[in-house]
Amino acid sequence: MDLILFNNILYGNLKPWQRSEQDNKFYRQNLRPEFQKPNSNSEFYSALKDLLNDKQNLFTDDGLDIYQTIATTDKNTEITEPLVQVDLKNPTSAVERFYHYLILNETTRLSNRIYNTYTRDISEVSKKGIVQDAVKSIKDLLLKIGTDNSSFPTDDLTNYVTDQLIINLIRLLKEVELLFPDDLFSIASTKEEIYGELLQQDIPDHEIAETTALFSTVKGMLLGVDSFKLDKDNRMSFGFKGNADNLKTVLYALQREIELLNLDKTTVEQLYTVFTSKDLTIGAPQVYINCQSNLFNHTWRKLKSEFTNLGAKAIADTNLFYTLNGKPFTKTNLDKKVNEYSNPLIETINRITKQL
């Protein structure tokens, strides 16, 4: 599989160090909403072709075209958002904005293209070939960047674009590895391999494979246990029905104010994923609580109205939640009444959860 656009960013006719102030004006006037915030991958790709209509060599066969006439299956779905969390710097110029959305949306398009090629009516040998070829192409480009990085210009735009490209390549690599672990040629890549061996950089402290809520949905579709295929009673889900943005705001506030989670083991995004997942049997992260159990008991009760199934038994049955002492939460300790304890942070929880 050829990563045509990504290779052209550093080794072709999309090099950032060849941009000029004239490009800044061009992108400021021509970056359409369909390019920046597309509703579909085809909408983004069409807008990109219009934007770069003088560079037709960027839109040639990437090696997957041969499969596109083969029948699809009921596992096909469209991936329109990241499956793995990324922390990207916001652009501060029109040219940076072009590269930011080009790389971000092309990564999503490639992830969707790999998934929807893999899930066509093709042989198992072909499926393995698609996954292994994608992983090899991504790792080859990361190694090339690590080898050549010192020879790139050191201007701000080049540094910005290179960082964006690296982060999204790692995101794409982990999305493929997490979706198709049984088809990998070797074990899934680690931070040490990616940063130490390929990029020849220091190993960062942050996680590189923190999945989003959409990952659970797509993985469920792939395994044939998506919510469209299972009756509600057969799924393990808390049945979130509220406003997702409000829930995320509340969870971050609870972490800040009462240290809800042990961040060395569980992030706020992972807890959000657990709360909003349609099927918690599919690769759900474990949740390590860092506050007193009575505070967590009060917290889930205050969140309960936003769910159809956030009760003590449901939480305990997931086998995902652990107390401050590292023991699994049971229905018995979750059922304990909060008024048996006295803690000034109870009122803090009440205040924060009013934002739901």
C-alpha positions, -999 to 999 in steps of 0.1 A, spaced: 0 0 0 15 33 -11 10 63 13 11 87 -17 1 120 0 22 114 31 53 105 11 48 136 -11 47 159 20 84 152 28 97 138 -5 75 151 -33 57 182 -44 40 190 -11 72 198 8 64 225 35 97 243 30 87 251 -6 56 270 5 56 308 2 35 338 14 15 334 -19 5 299 -7 -7 314 26 -30 337 7 -42 308 -16 -51 285 13 -67 313 33 -90 319 3 -96 283 -8 -98 260 22 -135 249 21 -155 234 50 -156 201 31 -118 199 33 -115 209 69 -146 193 85 -160 168 60 -191 147 65 -175 118 47 -142 106 34 -153 110 -2 -163 146 5 -128 154 19 -111 136 -10 -131 154 -36 -124 188 -19 -87 179 -18 -87 170 -55 -103 204 -63 -77 222 -41 -47 204 -57 -61 200 -92 -27 207 -107 -12 177 -89 -29 147 -104 0 124 -95 -12 126 -59 -43 107 -67 -31 75 -84 -36 39 -74 -24 33 -39 -24 -5 -43 -59 -11 -30 -78 -1 -61 -78 -38 -73 -102 -47 -45 -127 -20 -50 -149 -39 -74 -153 -68 -51 -186 -71 -32 -188 -56 2 -201 -74 33 -224 -64 62 -193 -55 82 -186 -24 60 -190 9 78 -175 44 74 -148 55 97 -150 93 99 -131 101 131 -99 89 148 -100 55 164 -69 63 185 -65 96 204 -42 122 190 -30 154 206 -23 179 178 -11 215 179 -36 239 165 -25 257 133 -16 293 135 -15 302 98 -35 293 66 -6 271 54 -4 252 87 -42 248 86 -39 232 52 -13 207 64 -32 201 97 -65 191 80 -47 174 50 -28 150 73 -56 145 99 -83 138 73 -61 117 51 -52 95 80 -89 90 87 -95 83 50 -67 57 49 -79 40 80 -114 38 65 -100 26 32 -80 -2 48 -110 -13 70 -134 -13 41 -111 -31 18 -104 -58 44 -141 -63 51 -149 -70 14 -156 -106 2 -119 -115 -2 -98 -144 9 -80 -146 43 -47 -145 25 -57 -112 9 -68 -98 42 -35 -106 58 -17 -91 29 -36 -59 32 -28 -55 69 8 -65 67 14 -42 37 -2 -13 54 19 -18 86 51 -22 65 44 10 45 38 30 77 69 17 95 90 23 64 79 59 62 85 64 100 120 49 96 127 72 66 117 102 86 139 91 115 168 87 92 163 119 72 150 142 99 183 159 105 185 169 68 151 186 67 150 224 70 144 236 106 119 264 99 87 265 120 64 253 93 85 222 85 88 213 122 50 217 126 42 196 95 67 169 104 53 166 140 18 164 126 28 137 102 46 116 128 17 117 152 -9 107 126 13 80 112 16 65 146 -22 68 150 -28 50 117 -3 23 127 -20 16 160 -55 17 145 -45 -10 120 -27 -31 147 -56 -28 172 -83 -36 146 -65 -66 130 -41 -81 157 -45 -117 143 -33 -106 109 0 -90 120 33 -105 108 48 -99 143 37 -85 176 22 -50 178 46 -22 178 57 -5 211 68 30 219 103 17 221 102 4 186 84 34 171 104 62 188 136 45 196 142 22 165 123 39 138 122 76 146 155 76 166 139 99 192 135 99 230 107 76 242 78 98 253 58 92 285 23 96 269 2 67 256 2 60 219 -28 36 217 -55 52 237 -87 44 218 -118 65 212 -154 55 218 -157 50 180 -131 22 181 -153 0 202 -181 4 177 -159 -3 147 -142 -32 164 -176 -46 173 -188 -44 137 -156 -62 126 -162 -90 151 -199 -93 143 -210 -82 177 -220 -46 169 -251 -32 185 -270 -37 152 -263 -74 155 -270 -81 192 -302 -76 211 -299 -51 239 -302 -77 266 -271 -95 252 -248 -65 252 -228 -52 281 -233 -15 280 -243 13 303 -267 27 277 -255 63 276 -282 86 264 -270 121 273 -249 148 258 -214 134 251 -196 168 253 -212 175 287 -202 141 300 -166 146 289 -166 181 306 -179 166 338 -154 138 339 -125 161 334 -138 184 361 -142 155 385 -106 144 378 -94 179 385 -114 185 417 -116 150 434 -88 131 416 -114 105 404 -89 83 385 -54 69 390 -40 86 358 -10 62 358 -34 34 349 -65 50 335 -71 83 316 -103 104 315 -107 96 279 -106 59 287 -133 63 313 -154 83 288 -149 54 263 -162 29 289 -192 50 298 -202 55 262 -193 21 247 -220 1 230 -203 -32 240 -179 -33 269 -167 -68 260 -147 -55 231 -113 -44 243 -126 -20 270 -99 -5 293 -98 -11 330 -108 18 353 -87 24 384 -104 48 408 -81 71 428 -106 86 452 -124 71 482 -150 45 472 -178 65 488 -170 94 465 -171 71 434 -204 57 447 -218 92 449 -204 101 415 -220 72 396 -253 79 413 -252 115 402 -244 104 366 -270 77 366 -298 98 350 -278 101 318 -277 63 313 -303 35 311 -281 9 328 -257 26 352 -265 6 384 -244 -11 410 -249 -45 394 -240 -33 359 -208 -16 371 -197 -47 390 -206 -71 362 -182 -54 338 -153 -64 360 -136 -32 348 -137 -10 379 -111 -11 407 -109 6 440 -81 28 454 -67 -4 469 -67 -22 435 -96 -45 443 -126 -50 419 -157 -31 428 -185 -54 439 -222 -48 440 -220 -49 478 -195 -20 481 -211 -1 453 -245 -3 471 -232 13 503 -251 45 510 -230 76 507 -247 92 537 -228 67 559 -197 88 553 -188 124 558 -167 141 531 -167 178 520 -161 167 484 -196 154 481 -208 189 475 -181 194 449 -194 163 430 -230 177 432 -219 210 418 -199 195 389 -226 170 378 -251 198 375 -234 205 341 -249 173 326 
